[in-house]
Amino acid sequence: QVQLVESGGGLVQPGGSLRLSCAAPGIPFSNYAMSWFRQAPGNQRDQRELVATLYSGGFTYYGDSVKGRFTISRDNAKNTVDLQMNSLKVEDTTVYYCNAAATVSYWGQGTQVIVSS
């Protein structure tokens, strides 16, 4: 079974930066749309918020709450997708999940981001 692996979460002060990374071994990575979602405490999995998507053709999508602050990038040679998060706000605090989607969808276990002074 395919398992995506996220890393890079942690504690950062407001205004700071973090870089999340997701490894996706064992899939034809270049064929997949890669996304980052986040899930607020108490919300169900189907209520996850789409943060950013990078399609295999290069088109990108960002949620309104992160536009101008977050940047998604991918390395098809390494099967990885990153999320550079700048100007972090307290409200960005939550668990972030990596997703790979094509005809099937795969998820990671999540990585916690805490923005606090």
PyMOL commands that set and color helices and strands:
alter all, ss='L'
color gray80, all
select helices_A, chain A and resi 29-31+45-47+90-92
alter helices_A, ss='H'
color red, helices_A
select strands_A, chain A and resi 5-7+10-12+18-23+33-39+49-54+60-62+70-75+80-85+94-101+105-107+111-115
alter strands_A, ss='S'
color yellow, strands_A
deselect
rebuild
show_as cartoon
